[in-house]
Amino acid sequence: MTTTSREAPRDITAILGMHTPAAKGVVAVYIVAITIVAFETRQGITTFWPIALGLVVLAAGTIGLITVPGDPLPVPATICMASAGAIASALMLWVMPVPLEVPLQAWTHGAGTTILCFMSVRGRWISAWWGLLAMAMVYGLWGALTDQGFVFGAVMVAIDGGPLAMATLLSFTLRPSGKAVFALRDAATARISALSAAQAAAEERDARLRQLDEVARPLLERIATAEQFTAEESEAFELVEANLRDRLRAPALTTPDIDVAARVARTRGVEVILIDDRGMDATPEEVKGAVRARIAETLSAAENGDVCVRVLPPGRAALASIYIHDSIGTRRITFDHDGAEVQN
């Protein structure tokens, strides 16, 4: 699984915290430590540039463990890291005294194994074992070429099979667990999103019920009296019916300002039609606000005739339109998806 630079990693490196400042600090301390070991085991060495070059190789491999993205490791990085220990060992053994003056002068295989262990955890355990075999071959050839025996040199590396075996077993258990962790996290996020959506829907439903209660209850109580309705009451019934129709047919246009403007326009005899075809559902709030404000302004200014406001379906070139037909004439106002007004 690969990640972009803008995304948080979702692989074993995230579980181990290999992208954290703490991991970088550990790597820095480790590189300083192997540098000190190389310096303190310089007895009998007369040529130092292979030592320095070997340190660079090991440092590069170690840094790559926490900087190279991808799970498992990309093939080029895998090849470089798997061979880092063998290359560094060859460089340093080339200038080591024979026999070694201090046992710690053969420290390079341990540093190489450290890289191999983390390679294994990062999904390249087969390549890690090949890297260990390569180091054993280098030490064995060094032993053979220095008349100490191939087995003598190779045995120095054999002890590193234990840590690498443990790292391999750890990768078999930790990596599937890591995938399960992210799967559970995704499931929890999905549940939270679903609960949030359900809660929002419930709140919206409750708000609409409260609005309906405020608007319709007095009229229903009046109807229950079974008395003759006055002309004003009949007009109030018609306005409430129109408002309820707007709420059902054009929820995106149901705001206090538009409700008031539509009600006032209807009392003046203007035929107001509001239609919502859902094209504004994903529109930014600032754009919605600008369009709604212009709609309310148009309704407030209407004195006669018809005003039809429509939010267009998704995918249309325009976001919404206002059709006006009155004593002045017929005209249309169109809004683009940035809320800009286009007069037709």
Backbone hydrogen bonds, N-H to C=O, Kabsch-Sander energy under -0.5 kcal/mol:
donor,donor_aa,acceptor,acceptor_aa,energy
7,E,4,T,-1.3
14,A,11,D,-1.1
15,I,11,D,-1.3
16,L,12,I,-2.2
17,G,13,T,-0.6
18,M,13,T,-2.8
20,T,17,G,-1.4
24,K,20,T,-1.7
25,G,21,P,-2.2
26,V,22,A,-2.3
27,V,23,A,-2.3
28,A,24,K,-2.2
29,V,25,G,-2.4
30,Y,26,V,-2.5
31,I,27,V,-2.5
32,V,28,A,-2.1
33,A,29,V,-2.3
34,I,30,Y,-2.4
35,T,31,I,-1.7
36,I,32,V,-2.2
37,V,33,A,-2.3
38,A,34,I,-2.3
39,F,35,T,-2.0
40,E,36,I,-2.8
41,T,37,V,-1.2
42,R,39,F,-1.0
45,I,42,R,-2.2
48,F,46,T,-0.5
52,A,48,F,-2.2
53,L,49,W,-2.6
54,G,50,P,-2.5
55,L,51,I,-2.2
56,V,52,A,-2.0
57,V,53,L,-2.1
58,L,54,G,-2.4
59,A,55,L,-2.8
60,A,56,V,-2.6
61,G,57,V,-2.2
62,T,58,L,-2.3
63,I,59,A,-2.7
64,G,60,A,-2.2
65,L,61,G,-0.9
65,L,62,T,-0.6
66,I,62,T,-0.6
66,I,63,I,-1.1
67,T,63,I,-1.1
68,V,64,G,-2.2
73,L,122,R,-1.1
78,T,74,P,-2.4
79,I,75,V,-2.5
80,C,76,P,-2.1
81,M,77,A,-2.7
82,A,78,T,-2.7
83,S,79,I,-1.6
84,A,80,C,-0.8
84,A,81,M,-0.6
85,G,81,M,-0.7
87,I,83,S,-2.6
88,A,84,A,-2.7
89,S,85,G,-2.3
90,A,86,A,-2.3
91,L,87,I,-2.2
92,M,88,A,-2.3
93,L,89,S,-2.9
94,W,90,A,-1.3
95,V,91,L,-0.5
95,V,92,M,-1.0
96,M,93,L,-0.7
105,Q,102,V,-2.1
106,A,103,P,-1.7
107,W,104,L,-1.0
109,H,106,A,-0.7
110,G,107,W,-0.8
111,A,107,W,-1.6
112,G,108,T,-2.5
113,T,109,H,-2.1
114,T,110,G,-1.7
115,I,111,A,-1.4
116,L,112,G,-1.9
117,C,113,T,-2.7
118,F,114,T,-1.7
119,M,115,I,-2.1
120,S,116,L,-2.2
121,V,117,C,-1.8
122,R,118,F,-1.7
123,G,120,S,-1.6
124,R,119,M,-2.4
128,A,124,R,-1.7
129,W,125,W,-2.0
130,W,126,I,-1.9
131,G,127,S,-2.2
132,L,128,A,-2.1
133,L,129,W,-2.3
134,A,130,W,-2.2
135,M,131,G,-2.0
136,A,132,L,-2.3
137,M,133,L,-2.2
138,V,134,A,-2.2
139,Y,135,M,-2.6
140,G,136,A,-2.6
141,L,137,M,-3.0
142,W,138,V,-2.3
143,G,139,Y,-2.5
144,A,140,G,-2.5
145,L,141,L,-3.0
146,T,142,W,-1.4
147,D,144,A,-1.4
148,Q,143,G,-3.2
149,G,143,G,-1.7
153,G,149,G,-1.6
154,A,150,F,-2.7
155,V,151,V,-2.6
156,M,152,F,-0.7
156,M,153,G,-0.7
157,V,153,G,-0.6
157,V,154,A,-1.1
158,A,154,A,-1.2
159,I,155,V,-0.9
160,D,157,V,-1.9
161,G,158,A,-1.9
162,G,159,I,-1.1
164,L,160,D,-1.8
165,A,161,G,-2.3
166,M,162,G,-2.2
167,A,163,P,-2.4
168,T,164,L,-2.3
169,L,165,A,-2.4
170,L,166,M,-2.5
171,S,167,A,-2.1
172,F,168,T,-1.6
173,T,169,L,-1.2
174,L,170,L,-3.6
175,R,171,S,-1.5
177,S,173,T,-1.3
178,G,174,L,-2.5
179,K,175,R,-2.0
180,A,176,P,-2.1
181,V,177,S,-2.3
182,F,178,G,-2.1
183,A,179,K,-2.2
184,L,180,A,-2.7
185,R,181,V,-2.3
186,D,182,F,-2.5
187,A,183,A,-2.3
188,A,184,L,-2.7
189,T,185,R,-2.5
190,A,186,D,-2.5
191,R,187,A,-2.4
192,I,188,A,-2.6
193,S,189,T,-2.5
194,A,190,A,-2.6
195,L,191,R,-2.8
196,S,192,I,-2.7
197,A,193,S,-2.6
198,A,194,A,-2.6
199,Q,195,L,-2.8
200,A,196,S,-2.7
201,A,197,A,-2.5
202,A,198,A,-2.5
203,E,199,Q,-2.7
204,E,200,A,-2.5
205,R,201,A,-2.6
206,D,202,A,-2.7
207,A,203,E,-2.5
208,R,204,E,-2.3
209,L,205,R,-2.4
210,R,206,D,-2.5
211,Q,207,A,-2.4
212,L,208,R,-2.8
213,D,209,L,-2.5
214,E,210,R,-2.5
215,V,211,Q,-2.4
216,A,212,L,-3.2
217,R,212,L,-0.6
217,R,213,D,-1.5
220,L,216,A,-2.8
221,E,217,R,-2.7
222,R,218,P,-1.8
223,I,219,L,-2.7
224,A,220,L,-2.1
225,T,221,E,-0.5
225,T,222,R,-1.1
226,A,223,I,-1.8
227,E,222,R,-0.5
234,S,230,T,-2.3
235,E,231,A,-2.2
236,A,232,E,-2.2
237,F,233,E,-2.4
238,E,234,S,-2.1
239,L,235,E,-2.3
240,V,236,A,-2.4
241,E,237,F,-2.6
242,A,238,E,-2.3
243,N,239,L,-2.3
244,L,240,V,-2.7
245,R,241,E,-2.2
246,D,242,A,-2.2
247,R,243,N,-2.0
248,L,244,L,-1.7
249,R,245,R,-2.8
250,A,246,D,-2.8
253,L,250,A,-1.5
254,T,251,P,-1.3
255,T,253,L,-1.3
259,D,255,T,-3.0
260,V,256,P,-2.3
261,A,257,D,-2.5
262,A,258,I,-3.0
263,R,259,D,-2.3
264,V,260,V,-2.6
265,A,261,A,-2.4
266,R,262,A,-2.3
267,T,263,R,-1.9
268,R,264,V,-1.0
268,R,265,A,-0.6
269,G,266,R,-1.6
270,V,265,A,-2.3
271,E,305,G,-2.6
272,V,270,V,-0.8
273,I,307,V,-2.5
275,I,309,V,-2.5
276,D,249,R,-1.9
277,D,275,I,-0.5
277,D,311,V,-2.2
279,G,312,L,-0.7
281,D,278,R,-1.1
283,T,280,M,-1.1
288,K,284,P,-2.3
289,G,285,E,-2.8
290,A,286,E,-1.8
291,V,287,V,-2.3
292,R,288,K,-2.9
293,A,289,G,-2.3
294,R,290,A,-1.8
295,I,291,V,-2.1
296,A,292,R,-2.7
297,E,293,A,-2.1
298,T,294,R,-2.2
299,L,295,I,-2.5
300,S,296,A,-2.3
301,A,297,E,-1.5
302,A,298,T,-0.8
302,A,299,L,-0.6
306,D,325,H,-3.2
307,V,271,E,-2.8
308,C,323,Y,-2.8
309,V,273,I,-3.1
309,V,307,V,-0.5
310,R,321,S,-2.6
311,V,275,I,-2.6
312,L,310,R,-0.6
312,L,319,L,-1.8
316,R,313,P,-1.3
319,L,335,F,-3.3
320,A,335,F,-1.2
321,S,310,R,-2.4
322,I,333,I,-2.8
323,Y,308,C,-3.2
324,I,322,I,-0.5
324,I,331,R,-2.9
325,H,306,D,-2.6
326,D,329,G,-2.4
331,R,324,I,-2.4
333,I,322,I,-2.6
334,T,342,V,-2.7
335,F,320,A,-2.8
336,D,340,A,-2.3
339,G,336,D,-1.9
342,V,334,T,-3.9
343,Q,341,E,-0.5
344,N,332,R,-2.6
